[in-house]
Amino acid sequence: MCDQDHFEKDRQEYEARGLVTRKQFGVMLAAGVAMALPQVANAVTVTEADVNITTPDGVADCYFVHPADGAVAGVLMWPDIFGLRPAFRQMGKRLAESGYSVLVVNPFYRVKKAPTAEAGGATPIQDLMPLARALNETTHMTDAKAFVAWLDGQASVARNRKIGTQGYCMGGPIAFRTAAAVPERVGAVASFHGGGLVTDAANSPHLQAAKTKAQFLVAIAENDDQRLPNDKIALKDTFAKANLTAEIEVYAGAAHGWCPPDSRVYNEPQAEKAWSRLLALYGKALA
């Protein structure tokens, strides 16, 4: 699910706050440019680069950003259906400024190099569904192994610290499966408005993730919870039975897609709350 029904509401809010004009807001969305995120307190200097990573299925174009000095915990970031774009580069850089080596991937590299959404967060969902449907459990697992192995080969990634992974929208279940694919390396998993975390299949992402030893953060949009109210119960029960630490919360007033700053339903207060919980998770699990 990718909710795009709140464009006018968002536009009015940003205009009322004096952040943008009507024209500027439309131009920013069309270009996939994110609203400015809050600055990181005590931000470290970072180094960033576009990188190409060989996988069993080809060469993935990705964005890698990390502290300029030292080796720190690695993080693998899976974007939403709009893919690798300025908003996710901004999010990756912000996380690196908090002291992590972050790899933001283009999940659709088999078909197209980034940017894969012509108008960023304003791209019609139906235009992107063929890309999303081309991915499956097998691609999730093989990509996860390749990307984690690449991270472990970087001087800026500490091998004596666990790796974190986070996913948005369709990236949520991929993050879950990343933990299942490389359970000995992944210590923390975060899903933000993840779609398809719980299914009736034996290979449901939540069942696979429950077999790991990672700690979990699952941030659920209010409208997703209204549509699938039993998912949070299944998640809580499954992780509890597996004796895994899991913070599972429905974010009141947040619509599906509320975290990326170029989203039409971007909710800054709730996005910042989710980001603070992410940092808390990584601070504990990746220390």
N, C-alpha and C positions, 0 to 999 in steps of 0.2 A: 504494500500500500504506500502510495506517495501522494499526500494531500496537497493540492495547489489552489485551494478555494479562498485563500485569504490575502490575495495580492493587494486589493484596494484598502483593506484594513491596515496592512503593514505600511503601505504608501502613506496613508493619512497619519499614522503614528510617527514615522520618520520625519515627515514634513512639519508636523506640529512641534516636534522637538528641535526643529531648525537644522537637522542633519543634512537633508537633501531637498531639492525641489522635485516636483512631479516628474519633470523631464530627466533629471539626474538619476532618480531612482530607477526609471525604466531603462535607461542606458546602462546602468550598473548591472542590473539583472541580465540584460541581453548579452553583456560581455562576460558574465560569470564572475564579476568582481564582488568580493565580500565587503560587507560593512566593516569598519575598523573594530578590531577586537581590543578589549582592555589590555593595557601594557602589563607585562610580567614584572612583578616586584623582584628586584635583585637579579634581573635577567643576565644570563651568561652570554658571552660572545659566541656566535655560532658560525659554522661553515656550511654552505649549501651547494648542491650540485644536482644536475639531471644525470641519471645513471641508467645503464642498460644491463639487465640481468638475464642470463640464460636459464631457461626452464626446459623441461622435457618437451614442451610444445612450441618453443620459439624464444624470442627475445622480448622481455617486458621492459617498457619505458617507465621509469619511476622517478621519484623525487626523494633525495636523501639529505637530511639536515641533522647536524650534531654539534655539540660543544666544540669549540676550536681546540681545546686542550683536554687531555685525559681520556680515560676509558670509562664509560657509564653504561647503564642498562639500555638495551635495545628495545624498540617498540615498532611493531608492524601495524600500520594503519590501513584499514579497508574502507574506501569511500562508499557513498551511496550510489544510486543508479545513475547519477549525473557524472560520476567518475572523477578522475584526477583533473583538477582545475584550480584557479587561483584561490578559492575559498579553502580548499584542503591543503594547499601549499602553506597558506597563512596559519592554519590550525597546526600543521606539522611543525612549522617554525616556532610557533608559540610554545609547543610542548618541548622542543629542543632547548629553548631558552630557559626552561625549568630544569634542565639537566638530563635530557634523554637523547639517545641517538635514534632518530625516527625515519623510517622508510614508509613513504606514502606511495602506494602502487596504482598502476592502471590495470584494473581487473579485466579489461576488455582488449588487452594487447594482442590477442590472437586474431582479432578482426581489424583493429584500428588503433593507431597511436593517439595519445591524448593531445588535445581535448576531444572527447568522444561525444559530448553534448554540445551541439553547435551554439546554443544560446545559454550555456551554463545552467543555473538553477531555474531558468525560465523556459527551458526546453520542454515541449509536450512529452508527457510520460510515454504515450503510445509510440513515439518515435524511438524510444530507447528499449522497449520491451524485448525486441529480438536479441539485443546484446545480452540482456540479463538472462533470458531463457537459454542461451547457449552455454551457460555455466551450470555446473552440477556438482555432486559430491566428489567425483573424481578430480575435476579441475580444482576444486577448493583444496583438496588434500595435496595434490602434486604442487600447486602453487605455494601453499603454506610451507612445505618442506624446502622448496627451492629458495624462497625469500628468507626464511629463518637461517638456512645455511649461508646465504650471502651475508646476512647481518653478522653472523658469527665469524666471518672472514675479515671483518673491518676492524682496524686498529682502535677505533673509537667505541667499540662495543666490548664490554667487560664479560668475559666468558664465565667468571665466577659469580655472576648475577643473572637471575632469571630474566626472560624476555616477556614483555607485555604485548598484548594485541587488542585492538579496539576496532569496532565496525559500526557503520551507520546504515540504517535501512537494510538493504540486501547484504551489507557487510556484516551485520550482526551474526547471522548464522555462519558466515565464513570465519569470523573470529572464533566462534565456538569450535568449529571444525579444525581451526589452526591448533587449538589446544589439544585436540584429539590426535592430530597428525604428528605433533612433536611434543608429547606430554612431558618428556624429560627436560625440555627447555622453557616451556611457557609456564609462567607463574601467576599471571594475572590476565583476565579477560574482561573486556567491557563492551556492552552492546547498548547503543542509543537508538531508540525507535526502530529496533530490529524487526524485520518482517520474516515470518516463517521459522522462528526459533523453536516452536512446538508444533509437531505434526503427529499423525497417527502411525507413521511408518517406523519400522524398527531402527532405521538410520536417522531418526529425528536428531537435529543438531543438539537439542538439550540432553538427549540420552547419551550421545557420544561425548559431550563435554563433561557429563557427570562421572565419566570413567577416568578423568584426569585428577591432578592434585592442585589445580589452580584455584585462585580466589576470583570471585565474580562480582561484577557490577552490572545490573540490568536496569536501564532507565526506560520506562514505558510511557508512551504518549497517552494522554487521557482518552483521545478518540479511538486509539487502538484498543485500549482496555475496554471501552464501551462495546466495541465490535467483537472482541474475543476475551470476555471477562475471566474465562477459566485458565487462560495461559499463565497468568501470574501464580495461580494456585499450583498448576502442574510444575512450574519452575521451582517454586518454594519447596514442594514436597520431594521432588527429584533430588535437589541439592541437599536437602536435609537428610534424606535416606543415605546419600553418599557421604555424609559428614563433611560437606564442603562449605566453606565460608562464602556466603552470597548475600549481597545487598540488592534487593529487588523492590523497586518503587515505581508507582504510577505518578507522573508529574502533572499535577492539576493545571488545567488551562493550557497545556502544551499539546499542539497538534503534531501528527506524524511528520517528521522532518524538521523539528524545531531547533536543532543544534547547529548545523552549518550556517554561517553568517550571510550566505547569499540565498538562503531559502526564502520562499515567499511566506513561510509561516515561522520564520526565525523569531524566537522568544528569548530576548537577551537575558532577563532575570533567571529564567529556568535553564537556559543554556549555560549560564555561569554557575548555577548550582550543580548541574551535571558535571561541568568541568572541574569544579572543586572536589567533587566526589571521586572523579578519575584520579586526580593528583593524590588524594588520600589513599586510594587503592594502591597506586604504584608506589607511594611512599612506604607502605607496609610490605607489599608482596615482592617488590623488586629491590629492596634495600640490600 
